């Protein structure tokens, strides 16, 4: 992990932090990358929000919570199949 001193600047009606190209490359972010910002007193954490991999989704699958029928109701109307 690397650390640099940077400065918060005014940007419109808000504040901004500029990332240098080397910082962005190290973090693996580009323009448009979604990020999660966590704020605590005296601390701001910015993390790239990545899509879960297929293996991560499978690991998070709970058959009790996610298994079974999506709609446990009886078929209605013309969508019922014989």
C-alpha positions in Angstrom: 0.0 0.0 0.0 1.3 3.4 -0.9 0.5 6.7 0.7 0.7 10.3 -0.6 -0.3 13.7 0.7 -3.0 15.3 -1.4 -5.3 18.2 -1.0 -9.1 18.7 -1.1 -10.2 21.4 -3.6 -13.4 23.2 -4.3 -15.4 21.9 -7.2 -18.6 23.7 -7.9 -20.7 23.7 -4.7 -18.8 20.7 -3.3 -15.3 19.4 -2.6 -13.1 17.1 -4.7 -10.0 15.0 -4.4 -8.0 14.6 -7.6 -6.4 11.2 -8.2 -3.1 11.2 -10.2 -2.8 8.6 -13.1 -0.3 6.5 -11.0 -2.8 6.5 -8.1 -5.7 5.5 -10.3 -3.7 2.8 -12.0 -2.5 1.3 -8.7 -6.1 1.3 -7.5 -7.4 -0.2 -10.7 -9.9 2.6 -11.4 -10.7 4.5 -14.6 -13.3 7.2 -15.4 -16.7 5.8 -14.6 -15.6 3.2 -12.1 -18.2 2.9 -9.4 -16.8 3.5 -5.9 -18.1 3.1 -2.4 -17.3 6.0 -0.1 -17.3 5.4 3.7 -17.0 8.4 5.9 -16.1 8.5 9.6 -15.0 11.4 11.7 -11.5 12.3 10.4 -11.5 9.4 7.9 -12.7 9.0 4.3 -12.3 5.6 2.6 -12.8 5.2 -1.2 -13.0 1.6 -2.5 -13.7 0.5 -6.1 -17.0 -1.3 -6.2 -16.4 -4.4 -8.3 -18.9 -6.9 -9.7 -18.9 -10.2 -7.9 -17.3 -13.1 -9.7 -19.4 -16.2 -10.5 -17.5 -18.1 -7.8 -18.3 -15.3 -5.3 -21.9 -15.5 -6.2 -22.0 -19.3 -5.8 -20.2 -19.0 -2.4 -22.9 -16.5 -1.3 -25.8 -18.8 -2.4 -27.9 -20.1 0.5 -30.3 -22.8 -0.7 -32.5 -22.3 2.3 -32.9 -18.6 1.6 -32.7 -18.7 -2.2 -34.0 -22.2 -3.1 -37.5 -23.3 -3.9 -40.2 -21.7 -6.0 -40.0 -18.0 -6.7 -43.8 -17.7 -6.4 -45.3 -20.3 -4.2 -48.8 -19.3 -5.4 -51.0 -21.4 -7.7 -50.9 -20.6 -11.4 -53.5 -18.0 -12.5 -54.9 -17.1 -15.9 -53.6 -18.0 -19.3 -50.0 -18.6 -18.1 -50.9 -22.0 -16.6 -49.4 -24.9 -18.7 -50.9 -28.3 -18.9 
